[in-house]
Amino acid sequence: MRKLSAIIAGLSATALLSGMLVVVAARTQGTPAEPAEVYKTKCVACHGKKAEKKFDTTISDDQMVEAILKGKKAAKPPNMPAYGEKGVTAEQAKALVDYMKQLKATP
């Protein structure tokens, strides 16, 4: 009976670890990152910590999403890269626009 309990415990631990590995793998391979993570790694250098630079809230969300996906040539460098070519979807770009608006509105 002890041997059977040990086997069941071992299988349970193996199943738990396997499940954790699947979650970690899914999170790192192809799972969209949170807008805050993307902003911190890709955007903050040009747009600032509070989206206070080069972020025009007077244009429509669709225009902002298009700029994220297709890029935009600025009056002076640096230019906005085309993140659509790097795998960013319209849905992810919209989430990023919403996050940037929130950042800019927060004092």
N, C-alpha and C positions, 0 to 999 in steps of 0.2 A: 504494500500500500504506500509506503514511503517513497518507493522508487517511482510509482505512478504520479504521486504528488510533485516530485522533483521534475519529472518530465513535463507535466502540465505547467508548472511554474516557468520552466525554461522556454516552453513554446509561447507562453503569454508574454514573457520578456522580449522574445524574438519578434513577435507580432507587433508589440508596442514600438520597438526600435525601428522596425521596417516602416511602420506608419509615420514615424517622425521623420525618417529619411525622405519619404515621398513628399511630405509637406515642405521640407527644406528644399528639395529639388524643384518642386513646383514654384516655390517663391523666388528662386534664383534663375529659373529658366523660362522666360517668356511670360511671366506674370507681370502685369503692369505695375510699375512702382507708384507709390503714393505721390500726389502732386508736390507735397512738401519736400520729399526726397529728391525729386527731379529738379525742383527749383533750386534747392541747396547745391546740387552738383553741377547743374547745367546753366542756370540763369542768373544766379546772384552776382556773379562777377561783373556783368554788364548792367543789370537792372537794380542792383542794390538790395540790401537786407529787407527793405519794406516796399519793394517794387517802385521806388521813388525816381528811378532813372529810366529814360527811354521806354516808358509805358504810358501810352496815350489812351486814357479811358473815355475820350470823346468819340472814338471810332466804335463801330459795332463789334459785338462778340464774334460774328462771322468773319469780319476783317482781321481780327486778332488771331483767330484760329487759322485762317489762311496764311498769315505771316509766320506762325509757328510751323506750319506744315510745309510751306513753299519757300520760306525765307524772305528776307527783305533787304534791299540795298539801302543803307543809310546815307544821309548827306555826307557824313564822314565816318570812316571805319571806327569800330568794327561793324561788320554787316551781320544781320540776323541769319544764322544758319537755317537750312531747310531740314527740319527734324522729321518730316514725313519720309524723307529718303533714308532716315536712320531708324525707321520702324514705329514712329509715334503715330497713333491713330487720331482721327478727328475727335473721338470721345475723350481720349487722354489730353489732347490739346485744349478742349473745352474745359476739362477739369483744372488744367493748369491756369487758364484765363480766370476762372472763378477763384482759384486760390490767390492769384496775384491781386485781384480786385479786393479780396478780403485783407490781404497784407497791407495794401495801400490805404485802405479805409481805417485800419487799426492804428490808433495813435501810439 
